[in-house]
Amino acid sequence: MTVPDEAVEAAARAYQSEVSYTGAPNWDDLTEGRQLLRVEWMRTALTAAAPFIAAQAWDEGWKAGAEWMEPTGPNPYRSAE
């Protein structure tokens, strides 16, 4: 599962904004190399989290649509339970 680049950059900016509160530089003050490092950290974290997010989204989608449509099979984002 891939995570969109826009989501990764948004996460990196949010992370840097959070640590900037503790005295770290703001996103725009980071060198390009440090920005790329933050982006790679977030890509790793979001790639690990993506299957869990997708599974929850699937479950919530079926729950929301259950009034008019029955699920046709198990959640493909969860392992066999």
ZIVENQUI-V350576 format. One record per backbone hydrogen bond with DSSP energy under -1.0 kcal/mol. CO is the residue of the C=O (numbers start at 1). NH is the residue of the N-H. Records with the same first field share a line. If there is no record, write none. Layout:
BEGIN
CO=NH, NH
END
This chain:
BEGIN
4=8
5=9
6=10
7=11
8=12
9=13
10=14
11=15
12=16
13=17
14=18
15=19
16=20
19=22, 24
20=23
26=29
27=30
31=35
32=36
33=37
34=38
35=39
36=40
37=41
38=42
39=43
40=44
41=45
42=46
43=47
44=48
45=49
46=50
49=53
50=54
51=55
52=56
53=57
54=58
55=59
56=60
57=61
58=62
59=63
60=64
61=65
65=68, 69
75=78
END
